Amino acid sequence: MSATQFASENFINGTFVANPKGFGFVKTDEGQDDLFIGHSNTNLAMQSDEVLASIIHPGKDGRVPEGKIEKILSHANQEVVGIFRSGVNENDLPNRSNLNPNDYIGTITFNDEKLQEYKYLVDKKGLQPQDRDSVTATTSQFPTSDRPNLLIGSVTNVIGRSDAPGVDILEIVYSLKIPSNYPEDAAQQAKNIPQTIDVKAAEAEGRPDFRDQPLITIDGADTKDIDDAVVVWKLPNGNYHLGVHIADVSNYVPLKTSLDAEAYKRGTSVYLTDRVIPMLPTEISNGIASLNPNEDRLAMSCEMEINQEGQVVKHKIQPSIIRSHARMTYDSINKILDGDQAETAKYADLSEMIHQMGDLHKILAAMRKKRGAIEFETDEAEIIVDAKGHPTDVLVRDRGIGERMIESFMLAANETVAEHFDHLHVPFLYRVHEVPEGDKVVNFFEFMRAIGHPIKADPKNLRPKDFQAALDAVAGLPEEMMIQTMMLRATKQAHYSPQPIGHFGIAAKFYTHFTSPIRRYPDLVVHRLIKHYAKFGTGPSSTDAVRGKLPQIGIDTSERERRAVDAERATNDMKFAEYMEDHIGDIYDGVVNSALKFGLFISLPNTIEGLAHISTMKDDIYQYDETRQALIGRTKHRIFAIGQKVKVRVINANKETRKIDFELIDPQSAPVTKIRLAAEPERHSFHHDHNGDHHNHQHQENRQNNRHQKGTYKSTGKYRLRGGRR
């Protein structure tokens, strides 16, 4: 049966999400509900396979939609990562498989519990690794009806000894198919780039020379890829001049070259616990394109005149020549703005400008708040590791005025560039964030009403101000964090698109990514578009040359951004669990992050999260209240809801599975509610079987969405700063 024969409302395309118990779900990108797939209806689909599914039951009367896999459109596990075990015996082979153990050199085991039910035989066609090597393998045979749990393939790469420092992170990098080695021709292209600029040639191109302006860079102390410099001064009319000058990476990465192809393949730099996988080689990212102090550099400049209301009244966008006059850190900026005399004296010639920068930031922040930009206060973790990559501490990153100030300036430049090209009515690449809609918004409104904070707005016609007003109303209250969490879950993920639909999170009509071309491919595309229109104009021949390419660029770069976030999340979860392995039995204060049928996900002050399973909550029989997102005791009526403070003991942690288990200390201290729940209704049998795991799947999805969206509103650290994931 062809895919076109399935084209009806009774069939969907999507990604299969497997559960270790044998059932699964089909997820789509269209915002539809996940489709539950029972064990007998998976049709041999594996984790992350792209599938075509029929809908058996549409999801009414309290039942989730249920379906059946009709066809596997593409196998996700064509390349796998795991630990090689040498030797094969009869127990490794399926019954009546007619396979000869002597035809295989070993097996591969997986840490991913969704793949642990499968046997993976390694044939003799590829490399022959050592026992307990971490490897990648290419799959040649997938499960069949007579071998439903068997894969066969060849080892194609040895990552390293599985217990060697750093290999654990490399396993994640390889499993997500993140390129980490440059092809020889791309590496050589980077090495051939001169590490100084020809100022006379740049001037001959018509670039203005801004080297006399007191531009400075402001970054974290350990930043090496410095891609933006800023300058501010007060104008006679009371307005401010803001110059945002960005490394002109497009000058060193021409289209249709090996280096450009590799940068596109990566899409973004990936910042993991103890390493960076850069989008561009260090000759560019840390060399000629990095705005190092007292070195002449080529830049793309966005100069703005900003009035006292935070409005950009004039602007100019053009290539330029610049020189940074100081490499400053957030710490130094924060000290100067706090009045530290020693730091002020150290930068005496710049301190007046830095205070003007602080004043301009306040104006810009007030403007964004007035128009309804949503500001979440969420913490980001910094994992400290020793020489062997073992985590020794987990800290919360500080975020002072300096960090917020640079973010304000980058936002202003990104908006100005986007608005400029929207008004020209030319094809362009935007950073967009759609207005929230659908069931998630309705559920959030119902949740707010249930906890006594109804939102006075139309869920079908939301404005950013509506969400910001809801946050302002609960600022400082115990439930503030709970409401932030639920609000995040109701929003969509920001992404790249040629359609200028605006950015809901920051309440901007126009927005793009212009400020980080060293580490984000969309910014590089934006720089090229600026130069393209400056050179060829905005007529039909010029616009036709780029129009057709932008939709796919938006799709691909959005996907690669999500891949980078997945790698960051997986690495952090692994290192969190590894850290907590050293703290079994320790007691911590925590906050309920999610309340689900099977227990409570609880976050510690250092952002580490673990599960207090309902089986450990033995002081009562707890029932889930979906409307309030809470567990409520049937006898003693204690309630555990999102945002509630608790005390927990660590009872288990496992680096391999990336899971942490807690138990509640003194659950008797939980508040007592007047809510009296009715007995749980009897459910269809498959609901009872998979209910808890379905919620676990939903929680994992929510966690990923939260981590994407935290960067939609707030930025910390080098990865998120400069407009970050906004």
N, C-alpha and C positions, 0 to 999 in steps of 0.2 A: 504494500500500500504506500503510495507516495505522500510526501508532506502536503502537497496541494489538496489531496483528498481529505486531509484532516482540517483544512482551513474552515473552521466554524467555531461558534461560541462554546462548543462542547469539547474543544481541544486547546491545549496551550503548549507553547515552547518555554523551556526554562532550564534551570540548573538543579540537579538532584543533590539534596543534602541528606547524607546517610546517617542513620543512627546505629550504634553498635548492636542494638537488639534486633536488627534486621529490617525494620521499616524505614521510612524516610519521608522527605517532603520535596516538592518541586517549587522553587522560588522563581519569580519572574521580575523583570525590571519595570513592569507596567503598573506597579502599585497594587496588584491583585493579592488576595489572601493566598498564603501558602497552601498548596494542595497536598493533603496527607496521602501517602502511598503505603499500603499495608505490605507485610512481608511477602505475601503471595503475588503481589502485583508489581514488584520492582523490576521484573524482567531482566535481571542480572545487571542493572545499573549500579554504578559505583559512585563514590563521593566525587562531586563536582562535574560529573558527566553532563553534557548538554543533551536534553531529552525532549521527546514529544510525548505528551500525556493526554489521555482521555479523562473526562470528568464523569465519575460514576455517580457521585452525589454532590449537588451544588452547594451544600452547606446551609441548611435551614434547621429550625427547631432545636437550636443549641448544638448542632453538630458542625464540625469544621468541614470544609470541602474535602471530598475524598476522590482519589483518582487511580489510574493505572498507567504505568509506563508502556507506551506502544512501540517506541523506537528509540534507540540510542543514536543521537545525531553525531556526536563526537565524543571520544574517550578522553577524559581529563588526565588519566594516569599513564599516558604514553611514556613519560619519564617519571621515575620515582626516586626517592631518597630514603636510605635506610642503612641498617648495620648488616654487613656481610658475615654469614656464618659458614665456614667451610664444611664440606661433606654433605652427602645426601643419603638417607636410608629409606627403607620401605615406609616408615611412619610419616615421612614427608610427602608421600604420594597419595593421591586420592584412591579410594577403593576402585578396583576394576578399571584403572586408568590406562593400562597397557603401556606405562612409561617405564623406562629403564633408568635406575638410579645412576648408572655409570655414564649416562649422557649429560650429567649435570655436575657442576663443581661445588655447588653450595646453595644456600637460601638467603633471602633478605628478610629481616624483621623490621617492623615499623613501630615508631613511637606513637603515631596517630592512631588513637583507639578506633577510628572509623575504618581503618584498613587492617586492623589486627586479626580479623577473622579470615584473612586471605593468606594462602601460601604463595610464596614467590620463588620459583626455581630459577637458578642462574645457569645458563647454558655455557658452552665452551667457545662461543663465537667472539666474545669480547675480552676484556682484561681479566686477569686472574689475581684478585686482591688477596691480602692476608686476612686471616680470621680476625673479626672485630674491627675491620676497617669500615669507616663511613664511606658510602659509595653512592653514585647515581647509576641508574640502569635504564635502558630503553626496552620497553615492553613489546614483544612480538606476538604474544598470544594472550587474549583476554578470556574471562570466564565464559564457559559454554554450558549448555544444559546438562551435559554429562560430567563437566568439571566446574561446578558453580563457584568454587572458592579458590581457583588456581590461576595464577598468572605466570608467564614464562618470559624471560628476557635476558639481555646481555649487559654486563657491567661496562659502562662507557667512561667512567671517571672515578678516581679514588680521591675523595676530599681530604682524607687524613685519618689518623688513628682516632677512633671514636672518643677516647678519653683525653685526647690532646687539647691543650688550651685553645679556645677559639673555634674549634670544629663544631661545637654545638650551634653557634650562630651561623656558621657557614651552611650547616644542614638546612636551616630555615631559608637562607638566601637561595640555595639551590632548589629547595622544594617549591618556592614561589617563582622560580625561573627568572630571577633577577640577574641580569648580566653583571659579572664582576671582573672580567678580564677583557681588556681592549684588544680587538683584532690588530694584527701586526701593522697593517696599512694605516689604520686610524691612529695607533700609537706613534708611528713614524711621522704622520702628518702633524701631530701635535709637537713633536720634538723639533720639527723644521721651522716652527714659528719663532721669529726673532723676539727676544725678551725686552726690547726697548722699542719705542715708537719713533717714527720719523716726523718730527714736529712740522718741518717745512712742507712735507708732502700733505700732512693733515690740513695745514692752513690753505694749501693750494686747492684742496677739496671744498673749501668754503667753511670749514669748521671754525666757529668763534673760539677764542682763547680765554678760558676762565681761570688760568693758573694763578692769577693774582688774588682771586677771591679766597677768603679764609675758610675753604671747605674743610670739613672734618668727617672722619668715619667714626661710627659708634657701634660697637659690637661686644659680644662676650669676650672674655679674656683669652680664650683658647681658639677663637675663630681664625681660620687661615684663608678662607675664600670670602674676601671682603668685596661685596658687589655694589655698595651704595655709599655716596658721600652727600652731605647736606650742608647748607649754609642759610643763614637767616639774617636779615637786617630790617630795621624800622625805617619806613619811608616818610618823607616830609608830610604827607597827607594823613599820617596815622595808620596807614595800612602796613602790612608786612610783605617783604620779599622772601619767598621760600624757594630755594633751588634744590631739587632732588636730582642728583647726577649718578647715573647707573652705568656700570661697566659695559662697554660696547662689544659684547661677546660676538655679535653677528659679524664683526670685522675679521674674526679669526676662525669662524666655523661656516664656510661657504656652503650653500645648497649643493646637493648632488655630489657630495664627497663622502668618503668613508667615515670621517669624523662626525658629519651631520647625521648619517644613517645610524651610527651607534648612539648618538645623543638622543635621537628620536626613539630608538629601541628602548632606551632606559627611561626617558620621559622626565625623570627627576633624580636628584641625589637622594640617597637613602641614609638616614642618620640612625645608627643602631647604638647599642650600649657603649661599646668600646671602639667603634670604627665608623668611618664614612665610606659609602660606596658612591663615588662622585659621578655626576652625569658626564662631566668632561675631565680629561686628564689633568694632572696637577700642573703641567706646563701652562695651562690656561687658567684653571680654577684658583690655583695658588700663585700663579706667575703673572703673565702679561695682562690678564684681565682682572687680577685682584688689585684693588685700589690702595696699594701700600703707600705709606707716608713718604712725602718728598720725592715721588717718582711720577714722571709725566705719563698720563694715561688717556686713551680714547674713551669717550663716554657718550651716552645718550642722555640729554638733559631735558628736564621738564621744569621750567621756571614759571612761578606763579606769583601773582599779587593777590593777597588775601585781606579782606576787610575785617572790621571788628566783629562782624556777625559770622565769620568763618566762611564767607563766600569767596570763591575764586573769581575775581573781576577781570583779570587779564592773565594770559598764559602764552608760553611759547615752547614748542617741542622741537628739538633739533640735535644732530650730532655735534660734539664739541671736543675740546682738549681741556683736561683738568689736571690738578695736582692736589692731593690731600695734604693739608698742613699739620695734621695730627691724627694719630690712631688712638682714639679714646675708647674707654670701656664704659659699660653701663654703671659699674660701680663708681667710677670717677664722676660721671655726670650726676648720679644721684647724690654724691657727697657735695658737689658744688651747689646743686639746687637746694640742698639742706643747709647750706651756709658753712660748710667745713672750711676753715681758714687755710689749713695747710694745702688742701687740694685746690682751693681757689688761687692761692699764690703760685702753685705749680703750673697752672694754666692761666696766668694773669692776663695774657693778651687775648684770651678766648672767653673768659668768664662772663663778660657783659653779653656777648652773643649767646652763650649758653642759657643765661637767664631770659633773654628774649625768646629763645627757642621754647623754654618752659612756658612763657606767657602765651605764645602762639599755640602750643599744644592745648592749653586750657580753653582757648577760644574754639579750636577745632573739636575738642571733646564735647564742649557745651553745644556746639552746632549739631553734632551727631545725635546727642541725647534729645535735643529739641525735636528733631525730625523722627525720632522713635527707634534709633539703632539699639539693638538688644545687646546688653553687656552682661555676660555671665562671669561670676567669680569662681573659677575652677582651678584646681591645683594640678601641676604637672610634676612627675617624679624625675629625679636625677639618681641613677644607679651608680654607685661607686664600686669599682672592681679592683682586685689586686692584679699582680703581674700574670697570674694564671687565668684571669677572666672570672674568678670567683667573686660574687658580690659580697662586699663587706658592710655596706650601709645603703640605705635608701632615703634620700632627702627630698624635700619639696623645694622646687626652684623659687627663688625670690623674684618678684616682678615689681620693680619700682617705677618711678616717674620716667626715668631714662628709657626703659623698655616701651612704656606706653607712648612716650613722646615720638620715638622713631616710628612706631606703628602709626601714629596719627599722620606723620609726614608721608609715609608710604601709601596710606589710604588716600590722602589728598592727591598724590601723583597718579595713582591708579584710576581714580575717578575722573581726573582731568583729562587724561589720555583717552579714556573710554568715551567721555562725552564729546571730545573734539572730533573723533572719527565717526561717532554716531551722527553728529550734525552734518558731516560731509556725505552721509548716505552711501558709504562704501563698504564692501565686505570687510569684516574685522572679526577678531577672536575675543570673546568676552568671558569673564568669570561670572556665572549666573547662579542664583539661588532662588528657586521658585517659591511662591506663596504656599504655605502648608494647606493641605486639603484632605478630604476623605475621612475614613473611619478613625484614623489616629487623632485627628483634630477633634472630632466629635467626642471620642473617648476622653481626651484631655479636658474638654469643657465639662463633661459629666463628672470627671474626677475632681475638678476644682469646685464644682457645686456641692459634691458630696462631703468635702472637707471644710466647707463653710467659706470659700473664697470664690464665688461665682465671677466669671469674666463677663463684663458688660460689653459684648461685641457679637457680631454675626460670624459664626464659624465658617460660613460659606463666602465671606467677604472680609477676610482678615487683613489687618494692617500691622506693620511692625510695632506701632504705638500700643496696640492692644496687648501684645505680649509684654512689652516694657512696662506698661501700667500695672499688669498683674505682678510683675517682679517687684516694682516699687511698693506695691501694697503689702507685700510680705517681707520686705527688707528687715533683717534683724530678728525675725520670728523663728522659732524652732523649725517650722516647716519650710523655710526658705530653700534649703538645699533639695528637699524632696520635690518642690515645685519646679526648680531648675531642671532636675533630672527628667521629670515627666514632660516638661516643655521641650527639652532636647529631643526626646523620643518622638514628639509630634512633628518635628521638622524634617525636611528633606536634606539630601547631601548637595553641597555646592559642586559645580562642575564647569567644564568649558564648553562653549557653544558659539556659533556665529550669530545666534539670535540675541539681540540686546534686550532681554526681558527684565533686567535689573537684579538686584541682590537684596532679598528680603531681610537677611540677618543684620545688615548694616544700614538698611533703609535707604539704599542708593539706587537711583534710576539707571545709572550707568556705572559699570565697573569692569575692570580687566586686571590682568597681571602683567605689569611692566617692570617691576623693580628687582627681579631676581633671575636674570638670564643665565647666571653661572650654574644654577642648580634646578631650574625649571624650564622645560622646553617651551611651554606656551609663552613665556616672557620673551624668549628668543624669537618666536614667531611674530610677536607684537613688534619687536624692534625691526624685524625685516619688513613688516608691512609699513611702518613709518617711513623707512627709507624708500620703499617701493613707490609709495604715493608721492613722496617728495621728488623722485626722479622721473616718474612716468605720468604723473597727474592722476586725476580721478575720473577720467573718461571711460567709455565702455571697454576699450581695448585693455586698459590697465586693470579695471575691476574684473573683467572676464578671465584674466590670467590667474587670479587667485581665488575666485569665488568657489569653484568646485572642490578645492582642496581642503577648505576649512572645516566642513562638517566631520570628515573622518579624523582630522587632527584633533578636534574636540573630543571625539569618542575615544580615540587611542590614548591621549594624554590624561583624560579623566580616569581611564582604566588603570594606567600605570601609576597614577597618584594613589588610587585605592590599594594597589599592590604594595606600594611603599608603606602605607599605613598599616596594612596587614602584617608586613614584616616587622615593623616597629612594635605592634601590639603583641605578636607572637614572641618576639625577643624579650620584651618587658615581662610578659607573663611567665616565661621560662625562668628569667633571672629573679623575679619575685619569689617563685616557688623554690628556687635553689637557695635564696637567702633565708626563706622561712624554714627550710630543712634544718638550719642551725638554731632554730628558735622554737622547736616543738616543746610544748608545755608552757611557753611564755604567755602572759596575760596582757591584753591591749584594750584600750578604749576604741570604739568603732561607731560607725553610723550605718544603718540599714540602707543599702543602695537599691535593692529590689526585694520585694516580697512576692513569693510565688507559691504554688501549691505544694512544692516539695521542700521548701525551706526559705532561708533568708540569705541573700548575698550581702556581705558586710564589708565596707571599706574602712581601712585604718587611716589615721592622719597622714601617713606617708603614701597614700593612694593604693596600697596593696589591698587586693580584694580576695575574699574567700567565702565559702559556703558553710552556713550552719544548717545542716540537713534536718528536716522535720523529725527524723527518727531520733535525733539527739535532744529534742524538745519534749522531755518526758514529764513535765509538770502538769500537762493538760493535753487534751486532744484538740489540735488546731485545725481550723477550717479557713479556707481562702475566701476573702471578700474581694471580688474582682473590681467592683466599682471604686472601692477605696484603696485598692492595691495593698492589702494588708492581710496578715494572719491573725485570727481572733480565736481565743480559747473558748471551747464550748461550755466548760463548767465554770472556770474562774474568770472568764471574760477579759483576760489580758490581751492587749492588742500590740502587734508589731507592724509598723508601717514605714514606708520610705521616709528617710530623714531622721528617724528615731535613733537616739544615742543608746548604745548597748556596751557591755563589757564581754570580751570573748577570750577563750583560751585556744591556742593553736594545738590541734590534735593530730594533724597530718599535713604533709606537704610533699609533692612529688615533682621533681624537675622534668621528668620524662613526659608526664601527662599535663604538666603546667597547671596543676590544681592544688588548691589549699583548702583545708577543712578546719572549721572552727566549731566550738561548742559555746553556748551562751553561759555566762557566769551570772548567777542571781537573776534568773528570769522573773522572779517574784517582784522585782523593782519596776517592771513594765507597767504602764498606766492601765487602769481598768476602764473599759468602755461600757456605755449603756446600750450599745448595739446588740441585739439578739438575733442571731442568724437562724434561718430555717434549716431543717435537715437537708443535706445535699440530695438533689434529685438523682434517681437512678439513671444511668447513662447507657448508651449503646456500648456493647462489649469492647469494641476496639478503642473507644475513648478511654475506658478504664485502663486498658493495657498501656496506652502510650501517653497518657495525660501529662505526667510529670516530665517526661522527656521532651514532649512538645513544648512545654514552657521553658525547659532548659535551652532548647533550640532558639526560642524567641528571646530569651535573656541574652544569649551570645550575640544574636543579631542586634539587640538593643545596645549592648556594650560597644559593638563595633560602630554603630550609628552614633553613639554618644561621643566616641573618640574622634570620629570625623567631624562632628558638629562642634565640639569644643573649640576646634581651630576655626570654625566658621565665624565665631564671635570674638575669640580671644586668642592671643598669640604669645607663646613663651619659648625661649630657647632659639637657637639659630634656625632650626627647621621650620618653626612656625612663624617666626618674626618676618618682617618685611611683607606684611599682608598675609603671611602664612597660608593657612588653608581657607582663608576667607573667600 
